[in-house]
Amino acid sequence: TLAFAVITLTACAQSTPRALREKVITLIKDKELFKQPNLKLNDLAAEVGSNCTYLYKAFSQDKQQGTFYHIVNAMRVQRCKELLLKNPAIDQYDLMAGSGFNSISTFYRVFKTFTGHTPKMWVKRECSK
C-alpha cells in the first residue's frame, strides 16, 4: 500500500490541476457516469490516478468552469434536453432517472437554473422553433 501511495502521489505531482479536471470530465462524459445519481468526486479518484484531496483542489481552483457538481449537473441537463427532443412526451420520472437525478425537486430546480424553463416549457419552446 505504501508503494501505491507513492505512485499515486508521483502521478498527481506530474498532473496539473487543469489536466486532472479534464481527465475527470472526459471520464464522466465517455462513460456517462453523470447518469449515476449518487456520483461523487471521490468515486473517480482511483480511476484517474489521483486522490480526493487533489481532485477537490483541482475543481475548486478553476472558478470559471464551476464546481464538480455544477459540471455534472450541466451534463445531466444536456441529457434531459436530448431525451426531450427525441420524445417530447417522455414521462418526467423517466426523464429524471434517465439523466441521473434522484429527486424530482432537484431535477426541476437544476433544469430551470440551467435553462430558465421547466422541462415542459423548454421542449414546447424548442419544438416551436
N, C-alpha and C positions, 0 to 999 in steps of 0.2 A: 504493500500500500504506500510505503514511503516513496518507492520508485515511481509509482503512478502520480503521486502528488508533485514530485519534481518535474516529471514530464509535462503535466498539466500546467504548472507554473511557467515552465520554459515556453510552452506553446503560447500561453497567454501573453507573456512578455514580448513575444515576437509579433503579436497581433495588435493592431491599433484599435482603439475603441470603435472607430468607424467601420473597420473591417469586421469586427465581431458583430456589430449591429447588422451589417449587410448579410453576413453569414446566417444569422438567426432569421432575418426577414426572408431570405431566399429559401431556407429550410421550411419555414411556415407556409410560404406560397407553394413550393414544389410538392410538399406532402399534404397540403391542405389541412394543416394542423389547426387552423383557426376554427375548423368545424368542431373541435373538442371544446365543449362548454367550460370545462374547468382548467383550461390551458394556463400554465404558469411559467414564468421565465425560468425558474429553477428546474423545470421538467426538461428544458432544452440544453442546459449547461453541458452535460456529458456529450450530447450529440454534436456540439460544436467545439469540443475540446477545451472547455473553459470551466469556470465555476460561477456560482451565483453572484458573488461579490463583483467580479469583473463585468459580468453581464449587466448587473444593475447600474454600475458606474457608466458603462458604455451607453446605456439607454438614457441615463439622466444627464449626460454631458451635452447631448445634441437636442436643444430645446426646439429647434425648428421643425424637426420631423415628428416630435411628440414622444410620449411615453410608450412603453411596450404595449400597454392596454389600448392606447389610442390607435396604434398601428394595427393591432389585432382587430379592434372594432371597425376600423376602416375597411379591412379585408372582409369582415362579416357583412357589412352594409353593401359592399360591392357584390358579394354573392347573392344577397337579397335582391338587389336590382336585377341581376342576371336571371334569377328564378322568376321574378315578377314579369320580366319581359318575355320569357318563354311561356309562362302561364299566368296571365293577369288574374285569374280566378282562384289561384292557389290558396289553400286554407292557411290562415295566419299562423297556426301552430306548426304546420308543416314548414312554412317559410322560416319561422323562428328556429326550429330544430335543424333544418337543413343548412342553416348558416352559422350555427354554433352558439346561439343564445340559449340560456337555460331558464330564462324568466321572461314572460310576456311583457311585463312592465319595463324591464331593462331593454328589451328588444325595441319597444316603441320609443322609449326615451332616446336611445342611441341613434336609431334610424332618423328620428326627427332632428336630432342635433346635427347629423351629417348632411341631411338633405333639405331640411327646412319644412318637410311634409311628413304626414303619416304615410305608411306604405300604400294605402288605398288611394290617397290623393296623389302621391308620386306617380303611380302607374297610370292613373287617369290622365295626368298631365303629360306623361311621356307618350302615351298611346294617341293623344290628340295632336301631336306634332306632325 
